[in-house]
Amino acid sequence: MRTILLSCCVVCCVSLASAQQTVVEVSAPLAVLSDDDSHVTQASFRRIDTQQQWSQVWLEHLDIEPVYDNPNRESFQVDFKRCMVVAIFGGATTNTAGYRVDTVTNEVNTVVLRFEARTYQTAGPNGGAAHVTPYAFVVLPKTTKNIVLERSAERYKGQPPVWRKVAELPAATVTPNAQRSSLAHPKRVDIPDDIPFVLVRNAREKDGTVYKQRLHAAFSYESAHHQAWEDCLEWIASPYRKSGAFRAPIPQTNDPYLLRGLEDGSNDCMARIQALREAGHTDESIRQLAQQTLQQSGVYSSAPPPPPAN
C-alpha cells in the first residue's frame, strides 16, 4: 500500500565540538512517497533539484516515454523553488514494502538522511517471496549541501540500529554561468500544464462533412518550440542579421498548440541570448556560438561566411 508521510515537526539538538558550539538540526522530511511497485529495476539513489530532473525521474518511475506523456497520469507535484527530492530505488528485490525515513540531520557541511527498509516475512513454496521494486521519494527543504544517505544495517528485531553510509549525493556541478553559455535547444521541453497529450475534436471538411480529428497537442507544441529555437539561432548566426528581437514566421494553421510552441520557442531562445549578454558576451561572440551550435546539430555543414566589411 502506498504511504505518504507528512511532517512539520522539527527537533533541535545542540552538541559541542572542538570547544565550539555547533547547532545540529534533527527533523523529519517534509514528505515521503513510498511503495513497492516502481518500474526502476536497478538499485540507485538520485538527487533531484529541478523540475526538469523531476519530470525525467518521475516518468522513468512510471515507465512512460516522454513522447507518450499525458496529463491524466499519476503525478506528484513539488515546489522546487523551496524543496528538493531524494529518490531511493531498491531495484528488483523481495519482501520489501518500501522505505521509512528515520531522521534528517542538518549538519554544518552535509545533510544526513537515515532510512530503513520496511521488510516482511512470507511463507510458501520457495519461501513464498514477493518480488517487488521498492522506492521512496523524500522531499526535503532545498539545500546546496551534499546529501549523505545512511541505511540501517540492523539484522535482528529489537537490536539498536547500526547506520552505514550507502551514498553521498553532491550538489549539481553545473553552474548558472555554464548553463547560460550554451545555445543548444533543451533536450526536454517542459510542456505547459494546460496542453493535453492528445486532443480529439470535431473538424469539418470543405463540403461540410464533420469528422473526428486527433491532434497530438504536446508533440505539436514541442516540435514547434524546437523549430522556432532553430530559426532563432539561424537569425542570430546570420552576418546580415538586423537589430531587434526574433519572431518566428507564422504559418497558415488553426493549430493553437503549434502557434504557441513557435511563440514560446522564440521567447525562450531570446531569453537565453539576453542571459548571455548580461553575462558579458558580445554580439559577435553570441553569433559565433550560434554558428557552432548549428554546426553541431547538423543544420550547417560548414560555418556561414563572415560578415561583409564596412
C-alpha contacts under 8 A as a table, 3 or more apart, distances in Angstrom:
res1	aa1	res2	aa2	distance
1	M	35	D	6.33
1	M	36	D	7.99
1	M	97	A	7.71
2	R	33	L	7.15
2	R	34	S	5.82
2	R	35	D	4.74
2	R	36	D	7.88
3	T	32	V	7.57
3	T	33	L	5.83
3	T	34	S	5.39
3	T	35	D	6.51
4	I	31	A	6.84
4	I	32	V	5.40
4	I	33	L	4.76
4	I	34	S	6.72
5	L	31	A	5.38
5	L	32	V	5.10
5	L	33	L	6.92
6	L	29	P	7.53
6	L	30	L	5.86
6	L	31	A	4.59
6	L	32	V	6.83
7	S	28	A	6.27
7	S	29	P	6.56
7	S	30	L	5.50
7	S	31	A	6.55
8	C	28	A	7.35
8	C	29	P	7.99
8	C	30	L	6.45
9	C	27	S	6.64
9	C	28	A	6.69
10	V	25	E	7.58
10	V	26	V	6.62
10	V	27	S	4.58
10	V	28	A	6.74
11	V	25	E	6.58
11	V	26	V	5.44
11	V	27	S	5.55
12	C	23	V	7.83
12	C	24	V	6.64
12	C	25	E	4.71
12	C	26	V	5.67
12	C	27	S	7.61
13	C	23	V	6.76
13	C	24	V	5.82
13	C	25	E	6.09
13	C	26	V	6.91
14	V	21	Q	7.35
14	V	22	T	6.51
14	V	23	V	5.02
14	V	24	V	5.94
15	S	21	Q	6.37
15	S	22	T	5.83
15	S	23	V	6.49
15	S	24	V	7.12
16	L	19	A	6.26
16	L	20	Q	5.86
16	L	21	Q	4.82
16	L	22	T	5.99
17	A	20	Q	5.44
17	A	21	Q	6.33
17	A	22	T	6.60
22	T	108	V	7.80
23	V	107	E	7.64
23	V	108	V	7.99
24	V	105	T	6.81
24	V	106	N	5.85
24	V	107	E	5.28
24	V	108	V	7.40
25	E	105	T	5.63
25	E	106	N	5.08
25	E	107	E	6.94
26	V	103	T	6.54
26	V	104	V	5.68
26	V	105	T	4.40
26	V	106	N	6.36
27	S	103	T	5.92
27	S	104	V	5.21
27	S	105	T	6.36
28	A	101	V	7.65
28	A	102	D	7.45
28	A	103	T	5.48
28	A	104	V	5.64
29	P	32	V	6.97
29	P	101	V	7.59
29	P	103	T	7.53
29	P	104	V	6.40
29	P	138	V	6.65
29	P	139	V	6.09
29	P	140	L	5.53
30	L	138	V	7.66
30	L	139	V	5.44
30	L	140	L	5.58
30	L	141	P	7.27
31	A	138	V	6.01
31	A	139	V	5.09
31	A	140	L	7.44
32	V	101	V	7.94
32	V	136	A	6.59
32	V	137	F	5.59
32	V	138	V	4.62
32	V	139	V	6.23
33	L	136	A	5.51
33	L	137	F	5.11
33	L	138	V	6.70
34	S	98	G	5.41
34	S	99	Y	6.29
34	S	134	P	7.45
34	S	135	Y	5.59
34	S	136	A	4.18
34	S	137	F	6.39
35	D	38	S	7.58
35	D	97	A	5.88
35	D	98	G	4.73
35	D	99	Y	7.66
35	D	134	P	5.68
35	D	135	Y	5.82
35	D	136	A	6.78
36	D	96	T	6.74
36	D	97	A	5.14
36	D	98	G	5.36
36	D	132	V	5.55
36	D	133	T	5.09
36	D	134	P	3.67
36	D	135	Y	6.11
37	D	132	V	6.15
37	D	133	T	5.19
37	D	134	P	5.93
37	D	135	Y	7.56
38	S	41	T	7.38
38	S	61	H	5.49
38	S	62	L	6.81
38	S	89	F	7.82
38	S	133	T	5.37
38	S	134	P	6.21
38	S	135	Y	6.33
39	H	60	E	7.02
39	H	61	H	5.10
39	H	62	L	5.91
39	H	63	D	5.68
39	H	133	T	7.14
40	V	43	A	7.71
40	V	60	E	6.74
40	V	61	H	5.53
40	V	63	D	7.78
40	V	89	F	6.87
40	V	91	G	6.30
40	V	133	T	7.16
41	T	89	F	7.87
41	T	90	G	7.69
41	T	91	G	4.23
41	T	92	A	5.10
41	T	133	T	6.28
42	Q	89	F	7.22
42	Q	90	G	7.11
42	Q	91	G	4.25
42	Q	92	A	6.61
43	A	88	I	7.89
43	A	89	F	5.09
43	A	90	G	4.56
43	A	91	G	4.01
43	A	92	A	7.44
44	S	88	I	6.37
44	S	89	F	5.18
44	S	90	G	6.76
44	S	91	G	7.38
45	F	86	V	7.24
45	F	87	A	5.62
45	F	88	I	4.87
45	F	89	F	6.16
45	F	167	A	7.37
45	F	169	L	7.99
46	R	86	V	5.73
46	R	87	A	4.92
46	R	88	I	6.72
46	R	169	L	7.36
47	R	84	M	7.79
47	R	85	V	6.22
47	R	86	V	4.87
47	R	87	A	6.49
47	R	169	L	6.21
47	R	170	P	7.97
47	R	171	A	7.99
48	I	53	Q	5.84
48	I	54	W	5.98
48	I	84	M	5.92
48	I	85	V	5.06
48	I	86	V	6.14
48	I	87	A	7.57
49	D	53	Q	6.92
49	D	54	W	7.62
49	D	80	F	6.59
49	D	83	C	7.75
49	D	84	M	5.05
49	D	85	V	6.70
49	D	142	K	7.73
49	D	172	A	7.91
50	T	53	Q	5.31
50	T	54	W	6.25
50	T	80	F	5.85
50	T	84	M	7.45
51	Q	54	W	4.93
51	Q	55	S	6.09
51	Q	78	V	7.96
51	Q	80	F	6.42
52	Q	55	S	5.21
52	Q	56	Q	6.47
52	Q	188	R	7.65
52	Q	190	D	7.14
53	Q	56	Q	5.27
53	Q	57	V	6.30
54	W	57	V	5.19
54	W	58	W	5.86
55	S	58	W	5.21
55	S	59	L	6.11
56	Q	59	L	5.41
56	Q	60	E	6.22
56	Q	66	P	7.84
57	V	60	E	5.02
57	V	61	H	6.10
58	W	61	H	4.97
58	W	62	L	6.30
59	L	62	L	5.00
59	L	63	D	5.83
59	L	64	I	5.11
59	L	65	E	6.82
59	L	66	P	7.01
59	L	69	D	7.85
60	E	63	D	4.82
60	E	64	I	6.22
60	E	65	E	7.54
61	H	64	I	7.90
64	I	68	Y	6.49
64	I	69	D	6.42
65	E	68	Y	5.36
65	E	69	D	6.51
66	P	69	D	5.14
67	V	219	F	7.09
68	Y	197	F	7.46
69	D	73	R	7.76
69	D	197	F	6.57
70	N	73	R	6.09
70	N	196	P	6.45
70	N	197	F	4.70
70	N	198	V	7.60
71	P	193	D	7.35
71	P	196	P	5.99
71	P	197	F	6.60
78	V	83	C	7.00
78	V	84	M	7.71
78	V	139	V	7.99
79	D	82	R	5.86
79	D	83	C	5.74
79	D	84	M	7.86
80	F	83	C	4.73
80	F	84	M	5.76
80	F	142	K	7.45
81	K	142	K	7.52
82	R	141	P	6.16
82	R	142	K	5.37
83	C	139	V	6.63
83	C	140	L	5.64
83	C	141	P	4.48
83	C	142	K	4.26
83	C	143	T	8.00
84	M	139	V	5.78
84	M	140	L	5.42
84	M	141	P	6.14
84	M	142	K	5.08
84	M	143	T	7.67
85	V	137	F	6.40
85	V	138	V	5.42
85	V	139	V	4.54
85	V	140	L	6.07
86	V	137	F	5.86
86	V	138	V	5.07
86	V	139	V	6.55
86	V	140	L	7.63
87	A	135	Y	7.35
87	A	136	A	5.88
87	A	137	F	4.62
87	A	138	V	6.30
88	I	135	Y	5.37
88	I	136	A	5.08
88	I	137	F	6.38
88	I	138	V	7.97
89	F	133	T	7.50
89	F	134	P	6.27
89	F	135	Y	4.51
89	F	136	A	6.73
90	G	93	T	7.10
90	G	133	T	6.08
90	G	134	P	5.22
90	G	135	Y	5.81
91	G	133	T	5.09
91	G	134	P	6.70
91	G	135	Y	7.99
92	A	131	H	7.05
92	A	132	V	5.93
92	A	133	T	4.79
92	A	134	P	7.77
93	T	96	T	7.34
93	T	131	H	5.86
93	T	132	V	5.54
93	T	133	T	6.04
93	T	134	P	7.78
94	T	129	A	5.97
94	T	130	A	5.25
94	T	131	H	4.53
94	T	132	V	5.45
94	T	133	T	7.81
95	N	119	T	5.61
95	N	120	Y	5.52
95	N	121	Q	6.60
95	N	122	T	7.48
95	N	129	A	6.10
95	N	130	A	5.19
95	N	131	H	6.68
95	N	132	V	6.88
96	T	117	A	6.57
96	T	118	R	5.62
96	T	119	T	4.33
96	T	120	Y	6.45
96	T	132	V	6.81
96	T	133	T	7.93
96	T	134	P	6.33
97	A	117	A	7.60
97	A	118	R	5.38
97	A	119	T	6.02
97	A	120	Y	7.59
97	A	132	V	7.91
97	A	134	P	6.29
98	G	117	A	6.06
98	G	118	R	5.43
98	G	119	T	7.67
98	G	134	P	4.80
98	G	135	Y	5.62
98	G	136	A	6.55
99	Y	115	F	6.66
99	Y	116	E	5.64
99	Y	117	A	4.47
99	Y	118	R	5.36
99	Y	134	P	7.43
99	Y	135	Y	6.73
99	Y	136	A	5.95
100	R	115	F	5.55
100	R	116	E	5.43
100	R	117	A	6.29
100	R	118	R	6.54
101	V	104	V	7.83
101	V	113	L	7.37
101	V	114	R	5.97
101	V	115	F	4.22
101	V	116	E	6.51
102	D	113	L	7.71
102	D	114	R	5.36
102	D	115	F	5.20
102	D	116	E	7.20
103	T	112	V	7.98
103	T	113	L	6.07
103	T	114	R	5.43
103	T	115	F	7.34
104	V	111	V	6.89
104	V	112	V	5.71
104	V	113	L	4.63
104	V	114	R	6.47
105	T	111	V	5.57
105	T	112	V	4.99
105	T	113	L	6.48
106	N	110	T	6.50
106	N	111	V	4.56
106	N	112	V	6.53
107	E	110	T	5.26
107	E	111	V	5.67
107	E	112	V	7.35
109	N	145	K	6.05
109	N	146	N	7.21
110	T	145	K	5.12
110	T	146	N	4.98
110	T	147	I	5.90
110	T	148	V	6.78
111	V	145	K	6.52
111	V	146	N	6.33
111	V	147	I	4.93
111	V	148	V	6.05
112	V	147	I	5.97
112	V	148	V	4.68
112	V	149	L	5.97
112	V	150	E	7.14
113	L	147	I	7.11
113	L	148	V	6.09
113	L	149	L	4.98
113	L	150	E	6.15
114	R	149	L	5.99
114	R	150	E	4.73
114	R	151	R	5.74
114	R	152	S	7.40
114	R	163	W	7.50
115	F	149	L	7.67
115	F	150	E	6.47
115	F	151	R	5.15
115	F	152	S	6.44
116	E	151	R	5.56
116	E	152	S	5.19
117	A	152	S	7.91
121	Q	129	A	7.89
122	T	127	G	6.33
122	T	128	G	5.53
122	T	129	A	5.91
122	T	130	A	7.64
123	A	127	G	4.91
123	A	128	G	4.81
123	A	129	A	7.28
124	G	127	G	4.93
124	G	128	G	4.16
124	G	129	A	7.86
125	P	128	G	5.24
126	N	129	A	7.23
144	T	171	A	5.61
145	K	170	P	7.11
145	K	171	A	6.34
146	N	168	E	6.66
146	N	169	L	5.59
146	N	170	P	4.42
146	N	171	A	5.76
147	I	168	E	5.57
147	I	169	L	4.94
147	I	170	P	6.38
148	V	165	K	7.14
148	V	166	V	7.96
148	V	167	A	6.02
148	V	168	E	4.38
148	V	169	L	6.35
149	L	165	K	5.83
149	L	166	V	5.78
149	L	167	A	5.20
149	L	168	E	6.08
149	L	169	L	7.99
150	E	163	W	5.67
150	E	164	R	5.10
150	E	165	K	4.23
150	E	166	V	5.63
150	E	167	A	7.28
151	R	163	W	5.45
151	R	164	R	5.43
151	R	165	K	6.43
151	R	166	V	6.57
152	S	161	P	5.71
152	S	162	V	5.50
152	S	163	W	4.70
152	S	164	R	6.44
153	A	161	P	6.53
153	A	162	V	5.16
153	A	163	W	5.97
153	A	164	R	6.55
154	E	157	K	7.46
154	E	159	Q	6.79
154	E	160	P	7.12
154	E	161	P	5.09
154	E	162	V	5.74
155	R	159	Q	7.87
156	Y	159	Q	5.99
165	K	168	E	7.94
172	A	175	T	7.65
174	V	178	A	6.16
174	V	179	Q	6.76
175	T	178	A	5.16
175	T	179	Q	6.36
176	P	179	Q	5.04
176	P	180	R	6.13
177	N	180	R	5.09
177	N	181	S	6.21
177	N	279	A	7.39
178	A	181	S	5.19
178	A	182	S	7.24
179	Q	182	S	6.01
180	R	183	L	7.66
180	R	272	R	6.59
180	R	275	A	6.34
180	R	276	L	6.08
181	S	276	L	6.42
182	S	289	L	7.82
183	L	233	L	7.97
183	L	269	C	7.78
183	L	272	R	7.09
183	L	273	I	7.71
183	L	289	L	7.14
183	L	290	A	6.47
183	L	293	T	6.52
184	A	293	T	6.10
185	H	226	H	6.82
185	H	229	W	6.71
185	H	230	E	7.80
186	P	189	V	6.18
189	V	222	E	6.38
189	V	225	H	7.98
191	I	195	I	6.85
191	I	218	A	6.64
191	I	221	Y	7.64
191	I	222	E	7.31
192	P	195	I	5.69
193	D	196	P	7.58
195	I	217	A	6.50
195	I	218	A	6.19
195	I	257	Y	7.45
196	P	199	L	6.39
196	P	217	A	5.95
196	P	218	A	6.11
197	F	216	H	5.97
197	F	217	A	5.52
197	F	218	A	4.87
197	F	219	F	7.36
198	V	214	R	6.71
198	V	215	L	5.66
198	V	216	H	4.55
198	V	217	A	5.63
198	V	218	A	7.18
199	L	214	R	5.79
199	L	215	L	5.00
199	L	216	H	6.35
199	L	217	A	6.43
200	V	212	K	6.53
200	V	213	Q	5.58
200	V	214	R	4.61
200	V	215	L	6.16
201	R	212	K	5.73
201	R	213	Q	5.35
201	R	214	R	6.69
201	R	215	L	7.73
202	N	210	V	6.47
202	N	211	Y	5.74
202	N	212	K	4.85
202	N	213	Q	5.95
203	A	210	V	5.58
203	A	211	Y	5.41
203	A	212	K	6.09
203	A	213	Q	5.95
204	R	207	D	7.91
204	R	208	G	5.68
204	R	209	T	5.43
204	R	210	V	4.39
204	R	211	Y	6.23
205	E	208	G	5.20
205	E	209	T	5.05
205	E	210	V	6.37
205	E	211	Y	7.77
206	K	209	T	7.29
216	H	219	F	5.56
216	H	220	S	6.03
217	A	220	S	5.03
217	A	221	Y	6.13
217	A	257	Y	5.85
217	A	258	L	7.73
218	A	221	Y	5.11
218	A	222	E	6.15
218	A	257	Y	7.50
219	F	222	E	5.14
219	F	223	S	6.01
220	S	223	S	5.34
220	S	224	A	6.16
220	S	257	Y	6.23
220	S	258	L	5.26
220	S	261	G	7.52
221	Y	224	A	5.26
221	Y	225	H	6.08
221	Y	257	Y	5.12
221	Y	258	L	4.91
221	Y	259	L	7.71
221	Y	260	R	6.73
221	Y	261	G	4.40
221	Y	262	L	7.65
222	E	225	H	5.02
222	E	226	H	6.26
222	E	261	G	6.32
223	S	226	H	5.21
223	S	227	Q	6.20
223	S	258	L	7.80
223	S	261	G	7.46
224	A	227	Q	5.01
224	A	228	A	6.05
224	A	258	L	5.51
224	A	259	L	7.43
224	A	261	G	4.82
224	A	262	L	5.04
224	A	265	G	7.27
225	H	228	A	5.27
225	H	229	W	6.21
225	H	261	G	4.42
225	H	262	L	5.12
225	H	263	E	7.54
225	H	264	D	6.37
225	H	265	G	4.14
225	H	266	S	7.46
226	H	229	W	5.14
226	H	230	E	6.25
226	H	265	G	6.49
227	Q	230	E	5.11
227	Q	231	D	6.14
227	Q	262	L	7.28
227	Q	265	G	7.62
228	A	231	D	5.03
228	A	232	C	6.03
228	A	248	A	5.71
228	A	261	G	7.74
228	A	262	L	5.15
228	A	263	E	7.55
228	A	265	G	5.11
228	A	266	S	5.42
229	W	232	C	5.03
229	W	233	L	6.32
229	W	265	G	5.17
229	W	266	S	5.76
229	W	268	D	7.72
229	W	269	C	5.65
230	E	233	L	5.12
230	E	234	E	6.33
230	E	294	L	7.79
231	D	234	E	5.10
231	D	235	W	6.21
231	D	248	A	6.94
232	C	235	W	5.02
232	C	236	I	6.21
232	C	246	F	6.18
232	C	247	R	7.67
232	C	248	A	7.23
232	C	266	S	6.41
232	C	269	C	6.71
232	C	270	M	7.75
233	L	236	I	4.95
233	L	237	A	5.92
233	L	269	C	7.84
233	L	290	A	5.52
233	L	291	Q	7.66
233	L	294	L	7.32
234	E	237	A	4.99
234	E	238	S	6.09
234	E	290	A	7.33
234	E	291	Q	7.65
234	E	294	L	7.57
235	W	238	S	5.42
235	W	241	R	6.19
235	W	246	F	7.28
236	I	241	R	6.47
236	I	286	I	7.73
236	I	287	R	5.65
236	I	290	A	6.54
237	A	241	R	7.64
237	A	287	R	4.69
237	A	288	Q	6.68
237	A	289	L	7.99
237	A	290	A	5.32
237	A	291	Q	5.30
237	A	304	P	7.95
238	S	241	R	5.31
238	S	287	R	7.48
238	S	304	P	7.45
239	P	305	P	7.54
239	P	306	P	6.35
239	P	307	P	4.49
239	P	308	P	7.54
240	Y	307	P	6.82
245	A	270	M	7.15
246	F	266	S	6.69
246	F	270	M	7.17
247	R	263	E	7.57
247	R	266	S	6.15
248	A	262	L	6.25
248	A	263	E	6.96
248	A	266	S	6.22
250	I	259	L	7.27
250	I	262	L	7.94
255	D	258	L	5.48
255	D	259	L	6.51
256	P	259	L	5.10
256	P	260	R	6.05
257	Y	260	R	5.02
257	Y	261	G	6.05
258	L	261	G	5.04
258	L	262	L	6.31
259	L	262	L	5.18
259	L	263	E	6.35
260	R	263	E	5.08
260	R	264	D	6.06
261	G	264	D	5.18
261	G	265	G	5.84
262	L	265	G	5.18
262	L	266	S	6.15
263	E	266	S	5.26
263	E	267	N	6.22
264	D	267	N	5.06
264	D	268	D	5.91
265	G	268	D	5.20
265	G	269	C	6.10
266	S	269	C	5.28
266	S	270	M	6.25
267	N	270	M	5.19
267	N	271	A	6.06
268	D	271	A	5.00
268	D	272	R	6.30
269	C	272	R	5.17
269	C	273	I	6.38
270	M	273	I	4.96
270	M	274	Q	6.10
271	A	274	Q	5.03
271	A	275	A	6.22
272	R	275	A	5.04
272	R	276	L	6.40
273	I	276	L	5.04
273	I	277	R	6.41
273	I	286	I	7.45
274	Q	277	R	5.06
274	Q	278	E	6.24
275	A	278	E	5.05
275	A	279	A	6.17
276	L	279	A	5.00
276	L	280	G	6.57
276	L	281	H	5.52
276	L	286	I	7.46
277	R	280	G	5.21
277	R	281	H	4.87
277	R	282	T	6.42
277	R	283	D	7.52
278	E	281	H	7.26
281	H	285	S	6.17
281	H	286	I	6.53
282	T	285	S	5.23
282	T	286	I	6.26
283	D	286	I	5.06
283	D	287	R	6.13
284	E	287	R	5.00
284	E	288	Q	6.28
285	S	288	Q	5.09
285	S	289	L	6.12
286	I	289	L	4.96
286	I	290	A	6.13
287	R	290	A	5.11
287	R	291	Q	6.32
288	Q	291	Q	5.03
288	Q	292	Q	6.26
289	L	292	Q	5.08
289	L	293	T	6.15
290	A	293	T	5.08
290	A	294	L	6.23
291	Q	294	L	5.20
291	Q	295	Q	6.21
291	Q	300	Y	7.72
291	Q	303	A	6.35
291	Q	304	P	7.45
292	Q	295	Q	5.07
292	Q	296	Q	6.17
292	Q	303	A	7.60
293	T	296	Q	5.14
293	T	297	S	6.24
294	L	297	S	5.12
294	L	298	G	6.17
294	L	299	V	5.12
294	L	300	Y	5.59
295	Q	298	G	5.11
295	Q	299	V	5.82
295	Q	300	Y	4.58
295	Q	301	S	6.08
295	Q	302	S	6.55
295	Q	303	A	7.04
296	Q	299	V	7.71
296	Q	300	Y	7.93
297	S	300	Y	7.76
298	G	301	S	6.28
300	Y	303	A	6.47
300	Y	304	P	7.68
